[in-house]
Amino acid sequence: MSRVARLAALLEEPLLVIGLPGIEAGQAGVRYLTGLASSNSAVLVEPDGQATLYTDFRYLHRARALGVADVVETPRGLVGALGEILRGRRIGVEAEHVPYAAVRTLEEAGVDVVPRTGLVESLRAVKDEDELAAIRRAAALSDEVFAALSRERFSGRSELELVWWVERSFREAGAGIAFGTIVAAGPTGASPHAEPGERTIEPGVLVTVDAGCVVDGYCSDCTRTFAVGEVSERLRELYALCLDAQLAGLAAVAPGAHGRDVDAASRAPIEVVGLGSAYGHGLGHGVGLQVHEAPVLRPESSDVLEPGNVVTVEPGLYLPEEGIGLRIEDLVLVTEDGCERLTRFPKELLTVA
């Protein structure tokens, strides 16, 4: 069954999926359903399975070449044009991904807008074989880049220099960049979403590297933490603790598991030693056309894992008062009986020069 047909089976009224500039999830939804990658398009899926793809002149030829839907050319002012075309109809929209201004434009044109949530995301969360093949290729390239990085000299170089090295390596391999690479040395790493800078990396610190690439539209996401030269026993103990948490999280990933329970499993080793406050972020998130998508693994998650989900498992420890931070992350596929690691670069604490 096609993706459009699977979505149609879930609908009470037609659903309009809109991909506008800056609205990444909407763009991903259009691409998922039709194959069209663009910054200004929409697809209307009817409950009977009919689909119409709307876009402007810049993407028209590619849209028609796809052959998956009727294609209608619109002006560049896509939302206004959709209001005219759909006036008088009751239309569902993705409440999380359509800006309020766009909803108002549709309503003022006479469209009866109905907010809907989670319809396309529920389909995207379960990857098909073609999607998994692309994610596997992206994960394999990540492994290659991390392996090459582990042979590079860290000390005496800046965080930004290594960021450039990682991103250039992905680009030279023909891949895109899934998100801004993080290279966080010593105290920089004490922030979960660290901002790499001109800090010169010195021996005796941990360096967290969070990087991902895009292959055939699909993302990878992996984090490893390296020791630069000899590091203190304190740092080694914290690394071992983080690894225990990561392995506990991996062991809890299975079909039927609740996202909040998988998250809780990863916290247990950290909380038992009184460092629960140093692990303040969620365990993980789905990865696919976007690097952050459904399902999610965090304390408030109501998601239930199923085979075909691809998620990250990435506990961390952040102690800004000590200038310490570290994280270990794998990308995993939920299988019929557990999970499969897609990122396979080793996780023992590696020492780099």
Buried (B, 14 or more C-beta within 10 A) or exposed (E): EEBBEBBBEBBEBBBBBBBBEEBBBBBBBBBBBBBBBBBBBBBBBBBEBEBBBBBBEEBBEBBBEEEBBEBBEBEEEBBBBBBEBBEEBEBBBBEEBBBEEBBEBBEEBEBBBBEBEEBBBBBBBBBEEEBBBBBBBBBBBBBBBBEEBBEBEBBEBBBBBBBBBBBEBBEEEEBBBBBEBBBBBBBBBBEBEBEBEEBEBEBEBBBBBBBBBBBEBBBBBBBBBBBBEEBEEEBBEBBEBBBBBBBBBBBBBBBEBBBBBBBBBBBBBBEEEEBEEBBEBBBBBBBBBBBBBBBBBBEEBEBEBBBBBBBBBBBBBBBEEEEBBBBBBBBBBBBEEBBBBBBBBEBEBBEBE
